[in-house]
C-alpha cells in the first residue's frame, strides 16, 4: 500500500489554526497534545483528520520524514 503523496505534503505543511499552538506546524506540536486529543476526541472535519494522522506520525516517530517533505515540496 502506497501512502497518498498529496496528503503527506499537505500534512507536512499544515498549521494549527487555534489555541496554545496557533500557527505552529502540526509536526512541531508535542506528542502529548495529540495524546490528549486522542483521549478527548479530535475536532471534526479536515483538521481532525490531519491531527489523527499526525498522532500516528508521532507515535511511530516519523516526524523527520514530514520535515523532509515540507522542505522538499511546496503546496
N, C-alpha and C positions, 0 to 999 in steps of 0.2 A: 504494500500500500504506500503510495507516494503522497506526502502532505501537500495541501493546497498552497502553492507558492505565493499566490497573491494574499492569502490570509496571513501567512508568515511575515510578509513585507508590511502589511497593514498592522499586525500585532507589534512588530518591531518599532513602528513609528507612532503608535497610539499613546495618547497622553490622558491623564486623569483630569476630568472636567470639573471636579468639585472637591471640597474637603481639605484636610490637612496636606494632602499630596497634590493639590491642584497644580496643573501644568507640568508635573513630573512625567517622564516616560513611564509607562506601566512596568517595564522591565527594571526600572530603578527603584521601585517601591519595595519595601521589605516583605519577605515571605509571610511574616506574622500577620500582615494586613489581609492577605489573601486567605490565610487560615481562618481569620475572624469572619470574613465574608462567607467562606465555605460553611461555617457553623451557623451563621445567621441568615444566609441567603444572599445570593448575588443579585444585583439590580436586574430588572427586566430589560429585554432588548439587546441591541448590539453591544453596548458597554458590558453588560453582564456576561455575554458570550466571550468577549475578549478577556474579561477578568477571569473567567473559568479556565480559559486556555492558558492564561498567564500563571494561574495556580499550578497547572500541570507542568508548565515550563520550570517553575520554581522548585517544585518537589523533585523534579528529575535533573535539576542543576544544569539546565540548558541555556542559561542567561547569556553566556559568551556567544552562542550561536546567533541569538537575536541581535546582540550588539554588532556582530559582524554583518548581519543582513542590513541593519539600519545604516551602517557606514558604506555599504556596497550598493544599495538600491534606494532610489527615491520613489515617492508616491506619485 
